[in-house]
């Protein structure tokens, strides 16, 4: 059983930055696919970014140039650096972990962009 825990959400003004963290207990973290998704009220969950150590990162068009996905395998932790935040970035952000045996989601962390 892999546990995934997100953290780092909060309230930020437009143009500000936040860094989200995703810590997973999986023993195959180094080769796992990490993904960040978000879901705003009343909308479907959407992909923000994915990353593997082998193939690198993919970023959604809506956040490209503003968000950066990364990981620290030694800490079993993934990150989503969010810069130049906009009102429309307000959502609950979820981390998804996939390795050869399991798919696991975190409980989400809320990000509110508001002046």
TORPA-4810 file (N, C-alpha, C, O; in nm, 3 decimals):
<nodes>
NODE_1_0.085_-0.118_0.000_0.000_0.000_0.000_0.089_0.124_0.000_0.174_0.141_0.088_X
NODE_2_0.070_0.209_-0.098_0.148_0.332_-0.108_0.064_0.447_-0.056_-0.051_0.465_-0.095_X
NODE_3_0.122_0.525_0.031_0.057_0.643_0.083_0.114_0.766_0.014_0.235_0.780_-0.001_X
NODE_4_0.024_0.854_-0.028_0.065_0.977_-0.097_0.009_1.095_-0.018_-0.111_1.100_0.011_X
NODE_5_0.093_1.189_0.015_0.050_1.304_0.094_0.099_1.432_0.028_0.219_1.451_0.007_X
NODE_6_0.005_1.519_-0.005_0.040_1.650_-0.060_0.045_1.754_0.051_-0.021_1.740_0.154_X
NODE_7_0.122_1.857_0.029_0.128_1.969_0.122_0.173_2.094_0.047_0.220_2.085_-0.067_X
NODE_8_0.159_2.208_0.111_0.210_2.332_0.054_0.105_2.426_-0.001_0.137_2.537_-0.043_X
NODE_9_-0.020_2.384_-0.001_-0.125_2.471_-0.050_-0.150_2.588_0.044_-0.099_2.593_0.156_X
NODE_10_-0.230_2.682_-0.004_-0.263_2.796_0.080_-0.324_2.909_-0.001_-0.365_2.891_-0.116_X
NODE_11_-0.329_3.024_0.062_-0.384_3.144_0.000_-0.269_3.231_-0.050_-0.174_3.258_0.024_X
NODE_12_-0.279_3.274_-0.175_-0.173_3.356_-0.233_-0.237_3.460_-0.324_-0.343_3.438_-0.381_X
NODE_13_-0.171_3.574_-0.336_-0.222_3.679_-0.423_-0.185_3.651_-0.568_-0.087_3.581_-0.595_X
NODE_14_-0.261_3.704_-0.660_-0.224_3.689_-0.803_-0.081_3.738_-0.826_-0.039_3.841_-0.774_X
NODE_15_-0.009_3.660_-0.905_0.131_3.689_-0.931_0.226_3.626_-0.834_0.348_3.628_-0.854_X
NODE_16_0.173_3.569_-0.728_0.257_3.505_-0.627_0.299_3.365_-0.664_0.269_3.316_-0.773_X
NODE_17_0.368_3.301_-0.571_0.421_3.166_-0.594_0.389_3.075_-0.476_0.374_3.121_-0.363_X
NODE_18_0.380_2.947_-0.506_0.369_2.843_-0.405_0.445_2.722_-0.455_0.461_2.702_-0.575_X
NODE_19_0.494_2.643_-0.362_0.553_2.514_-0.398_0.478_2.404_-0.326_0.471_2.400_-0.203_X
NODE_20_0.421_2.315_-0.404_0.351_2.199_-0.350_0.448_2.082_-0.341_0.538_2.066_-0.424_X
NODE_21_0.427_2.001_-0.240_0.508_1.879_-0.222_0.418_1.757_-0.225_0.302_1.763_-0.185_X
NODE_22_0.474_1.649_-0.272_0.403_1.521_-0.278_0.498_1.413_-0.227_0.594_1.375_-0.295_X
NODE_23_0.472_1.364_-0.109_0.556_1.259_-0.051_0.485_1.126_-0.063_0.368_1.113_-0.027_X
NODE_24_0.557_1.026_-0.116_0.500_0.893_-0.137_0.586_0.789_-0.069_0.708_0.802_-0.061_X
NODE_25_0.521_0.684_-0.021_0.595_0.580_0.053_0.640_0.465_-0.034_0.703_0.372_0.016_X
NODE_26_0.610_0.468_-0.164_0.644_0.358_-0.252_0.793_0.334_-0.260_0.873_0.428_-0.265_X
NODE_27_0.831_0.206_-0.263_0.973_0.170_-0.269_1.031_0.189_-0.408_1.153_0.190_-0.424_X
NODE_28_0.945_0.203_-0.508_0.991_0.223_-0.645_0.980_0.369_-0.686_0.961_0.400_-0.804_X
NODE_29_0.992_0.458_-0.591_0.970_0.600_-0.619_1.058_0.650_-0.733_1.014_0.730_-0.815_X
NODE_30_1.181_0.603_-0.739_1.275_0.654_-0.839_1.231_0.631_-0.982_1.270_0.706_-1.071_X
NODE_31_1.152_0.528_-1.006_1.106_0.498_-1.142_0.958_0.525_-1.160_0.902_0.499_-1.267_X
NODE_32_0.893_0.575_-1.058_0.749_0.598_-1.064_0.715_0.720_-1.149_0.794_0.812_-1.166_X
NODE_33_0.595_0.716_-1.202_0.540_0.831_-1.273_0.466_0.918_-1.172_0.374_0.871_-1.104_X
NODE_34_0.504_1.041_-1.161_0.435_1.136_-1.074_0.352_1.230_-1.158_0.396_1.277_-1.263_X
NODE_35_0.232_1.258_-1.112_0.147_1.351_-1.183_0.078_1.446_-1.088_0.039_1.409_-0.977_X
NODE_36_0.064_1.568_-1.131_-0.013_1.667_-1.057_-0.139_1.698_-1.136_-0.134_1.724_-1.257_X
NODE_37_-0.252_1.694_-1.067_-0.381_1.725_-1.126_-0.446_1.833_-1.039_-0.404_1.857_-0.926_X
NODE_38_-0.547_1.897_-1.094_-0.620_1.994_-1.013_-0.768_1.988_-1.050_-0.807_1.950_-1.160_X
NODE_39_-0.847_2.026_-0.952_-0.992_2.027_-0.972_-1.050_2.150_-0.904_-1.042_2.166_-0.783_X
NODE_40_-1.109_2.235_-0.986_-1.177_2.353_-0.935_-1.323_2.318_-0.910_-1.376_2.225_-0.972_X
NODE_41_-1.390_2.389_-0.822_-1.531_2.360_-0.793_-1.616_2.361_-0.919_-1.613_2.455_-0.998_X
NODE_42_-1.692_2.253_-0.936_-1.782_2.244_-1.049_-1.718_2.201_-1.179_-1.785_2.188_-1.281_X
NODE_43_-1.589_2.178_-1.177_-1.518_2.139_-1.298_-1.456_2.000_-1.282_-1.444_1.948_-1.171_X
NODE_44_-1.418_1.943_-1.397_-1.354_1.812_-1.393_-1.208_1.825_-1.352_-1.146_1.930_-1.368_X
NODE_45_-1.156_1.718_-1.300_-1.014_1.714_-1.266_-0.933_1.719_-1.394_-0.965_1.651_-1.491_X
NODE_46_-0.829_1.800_-1.394_-0.748_1.815_-1.514_-0.601_1.793_-1.480_-0.556_1.817_-1.369_X
NODE_47_-0.529_1.744_-1.581_-0.387_1.720_-1.566_-0.311_1.853_-1.571_-0.336_1.938_-1.656_X
NODE_48_-0.219_1.868_-1.479_-0.133_1.986_-1.475_0.007_1.953_-1.525_0.063_2.024_-1.609_X
NODE_49_0.064_1.845_-1.473_0.201_1.810_-1.510_0.229_1.666_-1.471_0.174_1.615_-1.373_X
NODE_50_0.316_1.602_-1.548_0.362_1.469_-1.514_0.512_1.464_-1.530_0.572_1.544_-1.603_X
NODE_51_0.573_1.367_-1.460_0.718_1.360_-1.466_0.767_1.221_-1.432_0.719_1.160_-1.337_X
NODE_52_0.864_1.172_-1.509_0.937_1.051_-1.474_1.085_1.081_-1.482_1.128_1.168_-1.558_X
NODE_53_1.161_1.012_-1.403_1.305_1.031_-1.407_1.362_0.997_-1.543_1.460_1.056_-1.586_X
NODE_54_1.299_0.899_-1.610_1.353_0.850_-1.738_1.314_0.940_-1.854_1.396_0.967_-1.942_X
NODE_55_1.189_0.985_-1.857_1.139_1.056_-1.974_1.119_1.206_-1.953_1.085_1.277_-2.048_X
NODE_56_1.139_1.253_-1.833_1.127_1.395_-1.811_0.985_1.439_-1.785_0.901_1.361_-1.742_X
NODE_57_0.959_1.567_-1.812_0.833_1.630_-1.771_0.746_1.668_-1.889_0.793_1.697_-1.998_X
NODE_58_0.615_1.667_-1.862_0.518_1.724_-1.954_0.430_1.820_-1.876_0.386_1.789_-1.765_X
NODE_59_0.406_1.936_-1.933_0.334_2.042_-1.865_0.213_2.081_-1.948_0.223_2.094_-2.070_X
NODE_60_0.100_2.101_-1.884_-0.021_2.145_-1.955_-0.001_2.284_-2.013_0.070_2.366_-1.955_X
NODE_61_-0.063_2.309_-2.125_-0.049_2.439_-2.192_-0.091_2.555_-2.101_-0.033_2.663_-2.107_X
NODE_62_-0.191_2.530_-2.017_-0.245_2.637_-1.935_-0.146_2.686_-1.829_-0.161_2.795_-1.775_X
NODE_63_-0.046_2.605_-1.799_0.050_2.644_-1.694_0.194_2.643_-1.743_0.286_2.673_-1.667_X
NODE_64_0.213_2.610_-1.868_0.351_2.604_-1.920_0.417_2.740_-1.910_0.358_2.844_-1.941_X
NODE_65_0.542_2.738_-1.865_0.613_2.864_-1.846_0.594_2.924_-1.709_0.666_3.017_-1.671_X
NODE_66_0.498_2.872_-1.633_0.472_2.921_-1.498_0.495_2.814_-1.393_0.542_2.844_-1.283_X
NODE_67_0.463_2.691_-1.424_0.474_2.580_-1.328_0.591_2.490_-1.366_0.619_2.470_-1.484_X
NODE_68_0.657_2.438_-1.266_0.769_2.347_-1.287_0.749_2.224_-1.199_0.724_2.236_-1.079_X
NODE_69_0.760_2.107_-1.261_0.749_1.982_-1.185_0.889_1.926_-1.166_0.973_1.931_-1.256_X
NODE_70_0.913_1.872_-1.048_1.045_1.816_-1.021_1.031_1.710_-0.913_0.922_1.688_-0.860_X
NODE_71_1.141_1.644_-0.881_1.138_1.542_-0.776_1.273_1.531_-0.710_1.376_1.570_-0.766_X
NODE_72_1.271_1.479_-0.589_1.392_1.443_-0.517_1.376_1.297_-0.476_1.308_1.266_-0.379_X
NODE_73_1.439_1.209_-0.551_1.421_1.065_-0.526_1.475_1.024_-0.389_1.424_0.930_-0.328_X
NODE_74_1.576_1.092_-0.342_1.632_1.058_-0.211_1.533_1.085_-0.099_1.540_1.024_0.008_X
NODE_75_1.441_1.175_-0.123_1.340_1.210_-0.023_1.203_1.152_-0.054_1.106_1.178_0.018_X
NODE_76_1.194_1.074_-0.163_1.063_1.021_-0.206_0.959_1.132_-0.217_0.844_1.115_-0.177_X
NODE_77_1.000_1.243_-0.272_0.913_1.360_-0.277_0.915_1.423_-0.415_1.021_1.440_-0.476_X
NODE_78_0.798_1.458_-0.462_0.783_1.535_-0.583_0.738_1.676_-0.551_0.683_1.701_-0.444_X
NODE_79_0.762_1.766_-0.644_0.729_1.905_-0.620_0.658_1.967_-0.741_0.677_1.924_-0.854_X
NODE_80_0.578_2.066_-0.713_0.519_2.147_-0.819_0.541_2.293_-0.778_0.475_2.345_-0.688_X
NODE_81_0.635_2.357_-0.846_0.662_2.498_-0.822_0.568_2.578_-0.909_0.568_2.565_-1.031_X
NODE_82_0.488_2.662_-0.845_0.387_2.738_-0.917_0.421_2.887_-0.905_0.421_2.944_-0.796_X
NODE_83_0.449_2.948_-1.018_0.484_3.089_-1.022_0.381_3.168_-1.101_0.301_3.111_-1.176_X
NODE_84_0.382_3.298_-1.083_0.290_3.387_-1.156_0.147_3.335_-1.149_0.079_3.326_-1.251_X
NODE_85_0.105_3.302_-1.030_-0.027_3.242_-1.013_-0.139_3.336_-1.054_-0.132_3.457_-1.035_X
NODE_86_-0.241_3.276_-1.112_-0.357_3.349_-1.160_-0.482_3.306_-1.083_-0.483_3.202_-1.018_X
NODE_87_-0.585_3.388_-1.091_-0.709_3.354_-1.023_-0.760_3.216_-1.066_-0.815_3.141_-0.986_X
NODE_88_-0.741_3.185_-1.194_-0.794_3.059_-1.247_-0.713_2.938_-1.205_-0.750_2.825_-1.238_X
NODE_89_-0.604_2.959_-1.135_-0.528_2.847_-1.081_-0.587_2.796_-0.949_-0.542_2.695_-0.895_X
NODE_90_-0.686_2.866_-0.899_-0.752_2.824_-0.775_-0.816_2.686_-0.794_-0.898_2.667_-0.884_X
NODE_91_-0.779_2.592_-0.709_-0.828_2.454_-0.720_-0.771_2.372_-0.606_-0.684_2.417_-0.531_X
NODE_92_-0.821_2.251_-0.596_-0.756_2.151_-0.512_-0.658_2.075_-0.601_-0.695_2.027_-0.708_X
NODE_93_-0.536_2.064_-0.557_-0.430_2.000_-0.633_-0.402_1.861_-0.576_-0.385_1.843_-0.456_X
NODE_94_-0.398_1.765_-0.667_-0.379_1.625_-0.627_-0.252_1.570_-0.690_-0.215_1.605_-0.802_X
NODE_95_-0.186_1.484_-0.616_-0.070_1.413_-0.667_-0.109_1.269_-0.695_-0.176_1.205_-0.614_X
NODE_96_-0.067_1.218_-0.808_-0.090_1.078_-0.843_0.044_1.008_-0.860_0.136_1.059_-0.925_X
NODE_97_0.054_0.892_-0.800_0.177_0.812_-0.804_0.145_0.682_-0.876_0.048_0.614_-0.843_X
NODE_98_0.229_0.646_-0.974_0.210_0.520_-1.046_0.346_0.449_-1.055_0.443_0.503_-1.108_X
NODE_99_0.349_0.326_-1.003_0.465_0.240_-1.031_0.414_0.111_-1.093_0.299_0.103_-1.136_X
NODE_100_0.498_0.010_-1.100_0.462_-0.113_-1.171_0.352_-0.191_-1.102_0.293_-0.281_-1.162_X
NODE_101_0.324_-0.158_-0.977_0.227_-0.237_-0.902_0.104_-0.159_-0.852_0.003_-0.220_-0.818_X
NODE_102_0.111_-0.028_-0.848_0.005_0.045_-0.781_-0.016_0.182_-0.843_0.076_0.244_-0.895_X
NODE_103_-0.139_0.228_-0.834_-0.175_0.368_-0.863_-0.232_0.425_-0.735_-0.326_0.369_-0.678_X
NODE_104_-0.177_0.536_-0.690_-0.223_0.594_-0.563_-0.238_0.744_-0.577_-0.160_0.811_-0.644_X
NODE_105_-0.341_0.795_-0.512_-0.369_0.939_-0.510_-0.356_0.993_-0.369_-0.380_0.922_-0.271_X
NODE_106_-0.319_1.117_-0.359_-0.321_1.186_-0.232_-0.459_1.245_-0.206_-0.549_1.235_-0.289_X
NODE_107_-0.472_1.306_-0.091_-0.601_1.362_-0.051_-0.624_1.503_-0.105_-0.735_1.556_-0.098_X
NODE_108_-0.518_1.562_-0.159_-0.531_1.694_-0.218_-0.489_1.805_-0.124_-0.496_1.791_-0.002_X
NODE_109_-0.445_1.914_-0.183_-0.412_2.034_-0.107_-0.472_2.154_-0.180_-0.461_2.165_-0.302_X
NODE_110_-0.535_2.241_-0.106_-0.609_2.351_-0.166_-0.520_2.472_-0.194_-0.439_2.513_-0.111_X
NODE_111_-0.537_2.526_-0.311_-0.468_2.648_-0.351_-0.573_2.752_-0.387_-0.659_2.729_-0.472_X
NODE_112_-0.565_2.865_-0.321_-0.658_2.974_-0.349_-0.579_3.097_-0.391_-0.494_3.146_-0.316_X
NODE_113_-0.607_3.145_-0.510_-0.542_3.266_-0.559_-0.646_3.378_-0.555_-0.747_3.375_-0.626_X
NODE_114_-0.619_3.475_-0.471_-0.718_3.580_-0.450_-0.650_3.707_-0.401_-0.551_3.701_-0.328_X
NODE_115_-0.702_3.819_-0.442_-0.650_3.946_-0.395_-0.730_3.994_-0.274_-0.701_4.100_-0.219_X
</nodes>
